[in-house]
């Protein structure tokens, strides 16, 4: 398979080996870089630092990171079209990569998202 969801339940060691491959790590890095760019670097760093500070000696769930980033992003924008957890769940719980397209027509800007799957 050429695409994996980043977050899914694993029940055997074999499932872990399959799900956590180069594909998964590359997708995770790509998504974090994309989040850093749309949040602005300083807010991303603040969110990650707050996440580390809050959970430095404990276990976490992915939602803990998304909440920390959500709190930080709200400092830089006044409106999000969806809450941060909903946005991130769409990216990490589904296979493939999210591809954002931006179209500018005069003063109108349209942003759309679709899933990319490599079929090579």
MARMIBA-626086 format. One record per residue (C-alpha): residue in three letters; residue number from 1; x, y, z. Coordinates in Angstrom, 3 decimals, padded with zeros to 6 digits. Layout:
% residues N
+--------+-----+----------+----------+----------+
: residu : num :       xx :       yy :       zz :
+--------+-----+----------+----------+----------+
:    ALA : NUM :        X :        Y :        Z :
...
+--------+-----+----------+----------+----------+
***
This chain:
% residues 120
+--------+-----+----------+----------+----------+
: residu : num :       xx :       yy :       zz :
+--------+-----+----------+----------+----------+
:    UNK :   1 :  000.000 :  000.000 :  000.000 :
:    UNK :   2 :  001.302 :  003.463 : -000.818 :
:    UNK :   3 : -000.661 :  005.509 :  001.717 :
:    UNK :   4 : -001.298 :  005.178 :  005.426 :
:    UNK :   5 : -003.390 :  006.995 :  007.970 :
:    UNK :   6 : -001.096 :  008.362 :  010.665 :
:    UNK :   7 : -003.472 :  007.564 :  013.484 :
:    UNK :   8 : -005.063 :  004.131 :  013.623 :
:    UNK :   9 : -005.374 :  001.267 :  016.061 :
:    UNK :  10 : -002.743 : -001.484 :  015.930 :
:    UNK :  11 : -003.356 : -004.849 :  017.554 :
:    UNK :  12 : -000.290 : -006.911 :  016.605 :
:    UNK :  13 :  003.433 : -006.245 :  016.207 :
:    UNK :  14 :  003.076 : -006.952 :  012.483 :
:    UNK :  15 :  000.490 : -004.167 :  012.165 :
:    UNK :  16 :  002.851 : -001.759 :  013.891 :
:    UNK :  17 :  005.645 : -002.590 :  011.442 :
:    UNK :  18 :  003.362 : -002.009 :  008.460 :
:    UNK :  19 :  001.676 :  001.162 :  009.687 :
:    UNK :  20 :  004.760 :  002.957 :  010.927 :
:    UNK :  21 :  006.870 :  003.023 :  007.801 :
:    UNK :  22 :  008.763 :  005.641 :  005.847 :
:    UNK :  23 :  005.421 :  006.687 :  004.354 :
:    UNK :  24 :  003.985 :  007.447 :  007.798 :
:    UNK :  25 :  006.990 :  009.417 :  008.999 :
:    UNK :  26 :  007.203 :  011.408 :  005.761 :
:    UNK :  27 :  003.497 :  012.209 :  005.878 :
:    UNK :  28 :  003.759 :  013.276 :  009.524 :
:    UNK :  29 :  006.668 :  015.585 :  008.775 :
:    UNK :  30 :  004.871 :  017.066 :  005.765 :
:    UNK :  31 :  001.733 :  017.747 :  007.757 :
:    UNK :  32 :  003.645 :  019.377 :  010.618 :
:    UNK :  33 :  005.511 :  021.623 :  008.154 :
:    UNK :  34 :  002.218 :  022.581 :  006.542 :
:    UNK :  35 :  000.697 :  023.384 :  009.947 :
:    UNK :  36 :  003.750 :  025.466 :  010.836 :
:    UNK :  37 :  003.319 :  027.510 :  007.653 :
:    UNK :  38 : -000.375 :  028.223 :  008.006 :
:    UNK :  39 : -000.041 :  029.045 :  011.729 :
:    UNK :  40 :  003.090 :  031.177 :  011.441 :
:    UNK :  41 :  006.317 :  029.787 :  012.828 :
:    UNK :  42 :  006.271 :  031.640 :  016.165 :
:    UNK :  43 :  002.755 :  030.440 :  017.037 :
:    UNK :  44 :  003.617 :  026.884 :  015.983 :
:    UNK :  45 :  006.716 :  026.917 :  018.205 :
:    UNK :  46 :  004.705 :  028.365 :  021.101 :
:    UNK :  47 :  002.044 :  025.671 :  020.683 :
:    UNK :  48 :  004.607 :  022.862 :  020.600 :
:    UNK :  49 :  006.423 :  024.330 :  023.615 :
:    UNK :  50 :  003.156 :  024.565 :  025.571 :
:    UNK :  51 :  002.362 :  020.950 :  024.623 :
:    UNK :  52 :  005.777 :  019.788 :  025.864 :
:    UNK :  53 :  005.491 :  021.829 :  029.064 :
:    UNK :  54 :  002.007 :  020.486 :  029.842 :
:    UNK :  55 :  002.853 :  016.836 :  029.159 :
:    UNK :  56 :  006.572 :  016.520 :  029.866 :
:    UNK :  57 :  006.242 :  013.565 :  032.247 :
:    UNK :  58 :  003.038 :  012.000 :  030.987 :
:    UNK :  59 :  001.393 :  010.176 :  028.157 :
:    UNK :  60 : -000.604 :  012.005 :  025.540 :
:    UNK :  61 : -003.047 :  011.505 :  022.728 :
:    UNK :  62 : -002.777 :  013.290 :  019.375 :
:    UNK :  63 : -005.647 :  015.543 :  020.417 :
:    UNK :  64 : -003.432 :  016.999 :  023.174 :
:    UNK :  65 : -001.057 :  018.392 :  020.543 :
:    UNK :  66 : -003.936 :  019.656 :  018.408 :
:    UNK :  67 : -005.439 :  021.468 :  021.417 :
:    UNK :  68 : -002.105 :  023.117 :  022.256 :
:    UNK :  69 : -001.706 :  024.229 :  018.636 :
:    UNK :  70 : -005.339 :  025.374 :  018.541 :
:    UNK :  71 : -004.788 :  027.624 :  021.560 :
:    UNK :  72 : -001.696 :  029.072 :  019.930 :
:    UNK :  73 : -003.262 :  029.603 :  016.489 :
:    UNK :  74 : -006.180 :  031.488 :  018.024 :
:    UNK :  75 : -003.631 :  034.101 :  019.092 :
:    UNK :  76 : -002.776 :  034.750 :  015.428 :
:    UNK :  77 : -006.166 :  034.510 :  013.704 :
:    UNK :  78 : -009.593 :  035.565 :  014.831 :
:    UNK :  79 : -011.523 :  032.903 :  012.931 :
:    UNK :  80 : -011.022 :  029.291 :  011.945 :
:    UNK :  81 : -013.541 :  027.681 :  009.577 :
:    UNK :  82 : -013.414 :  024.530 :  011.749 :
:    UNK :  83 : -011.871 :  023.637 :  015.069 :
:    UNK :  84 : -008.272 :  022.474 :  014.915 :
:    UNK :  85 : -009.024 :  018.888 :  015.962 :
:    UNK :  86 : -011.502 :  018.478 :  013.087 :
:    UNK :  87 : -008.967 :  019.815 :  010.596 :
:    UNK :  88 : -006.165 :  017.611 :  011.889 :
:    UNK :  89 : -008.345 :  014.492 :  012.128 :
:    UNK :  90 : -009.062 :  014.842 :  008.421 :
:    UNK :  91 : -005.336 :  014.824 :  007.742 :
:    UNK :  92 : -004.085 :  012.172 :  010.164 :
:    UNK :  93 : -006.936 :  009.653 :  010.281 :
:    UNK :  94 : -007.203 :  009.231 :  006.502 :
:    UNK :  95 : -004.740 :  007.777 :  004.036 :
:    UNK :  96 : -003.037 :  009.939 :  001.447 :
:    UNK :  97 : -001.745 :  013.482 :  001.648 :
:    UNK :  98 : -003.855 :  016.623 :  001.865 :
:    UNK :  99 : -003.316 :  018.953 : -001.067 :
:    UNK : 100 : -004.472 :  022.535 : -000.691 :
:    UNK : 101 : -005.222 :  024.647 : -003.751 :
:    UNK : 102 : -005.604 :  028.407 : -003.654 :
:    UNK : 103 : -007.350 :  030.313 : -006.435 :
:    UNK : 104 : -007.287 :  034.104 : -006.529 :
:    UNK : 105 : -009.863 :  035.894 : -008.671 :
:    UNK : 106 : -009.698 :  039.631 : -008.109 :
:    UNK : 107 : -010.455 :  040.145 : -004.411 :
:    UNK : 108 : -011.886 :  036.638 : -003.968 :
:    UNK : 109 : -009.702 :  033.840 : -002.644 :
:    UNK : 110 : -010.918 :  030.249 : -002.753 :
:    UNK : 111 : -009.123 :  027.506 : -000.838 :
:    UNK : 112 : -009.935 :  023.878 : -001.535 :
:    UNK : 113 : -008.524 :  020.617 : -000.256 :
:    UNK : 114 : -008.412 :  017.160 : -001.777 :
:    UNK : 115 : -006.666 :  013.913 : -001.032 :
:    UNK : 116 : -003.584 :  012.898 : -003.007 :
:    UNK : 117 : -002.706 :  009.233 : -003.410 :
:    UNK : 118 :  000.452 :  008.221 : -005.248 :
:    UNK : 119 : -000.249 :  005.550 : -007.839 :
:    UNK : 120 :  003.139 :  004.762 : -009.248 :
+--------+-----+----------+----------+----------+
***
